[in-house]
Amino acid sequence: MPGQSWTRRDFLRRTGALSALTMVGGGLGLSACSKVDLESEPNGGTLLDRLRERGSVRVGFANEGPYSYVNGDAEVTGEAVALARAIFGRLGVPELEPIPSEFGSLIAGLKVGLFDVIGAGMFILPERCAEVLFTNPDYRATAAFLVPKGNPLGIQTYEDVAANPDIRLGTLIGAVEATYATGAGVSEDAITPYQDALSGLDAVNTERVDAFSLTTASLKYTLSTTPNTDLEVTQPFVPEVDGVPQETGGAFAFLLDQQNMVTAFNEELAKLKESGELLDIVGPFGFTEEEMTDLTAEDLCQAPAA
């Protein structure tokens, strides 16, 4: 398993990036940076040409393992990082410039030009598809809960949480799990948002919440970094909202005018899938054949039929 991750603030302090970010009310402020004109490249964009000329790509990461995180050597690593290096390298862009951000501020950061692409294992959701242009997913996501060992409250699905009004649930700020929970009938008053997975783990460990919900891969990774806690990860499941399974996957995201860039990225991703190299790249971060998927962004950008 990858090594212990740093907090985002540790990384910002060590890299000097702290002064570039101003977090106000959960939003992202960027000094001396104007908004990107989404009409500036109406024919599909020239981003790839510009990245090749520059020789580097600025990638927005959230500090969430196993997707993208900072290890004990102050290096950005993870599933999305390794895949970004592989694909952009094949596209003639040899260097990655990691830009750390809160997960909930990634789309805002992309829109104001803080980075060229989001590489944080972000779920493809219809509402996000209206704001950014997703590549095809590189993994299929399932949900799970982090709970005390033995799972004393028997929590396996969001419906289990909804059925017991005394259960307190933690979720990640800006992530989709809160939507899944409320869609299954969980009261908003029963949900507490946390900045990152480690904060959620601590909340369960100190009994401030009864369970913390996130992707199975994230929870397994987070628990692996704190092995002495008396916690466990429940069995993976596909959430349902109004009886409709919420199949989804994680992908990279670009500005809406960058179809040419996304097409080139998808072509390289397809080659990695077909050859089996994708699993070789992401396997060291806990991903298995079960997480591999042939779903497309077009599939996942459509709202599930009721």
Secondary structure by P-SEA (a helix, b strand, c coil): cccccccaaaaaaaacccccccccccbbbbcccccccccccccccaaaaaaaaacbbbbbbcccccccccccccccccaaaaaaaaaaaaacccbbbbbbbcccaaaaaaaacccccccccccccaaaaacbbbccccbbbbbbbbcccccccccccaaaaaacccbbbbbccccaaaaaaaaaccccccbbbbccaaaaaaaaaacccccccccaaaaaaaaaaccccccccccbbbbbcccccccbbbbbbcccccaaaaaaaaaaaaaaaaaaaaaaaacccccccccccccccccccccccc
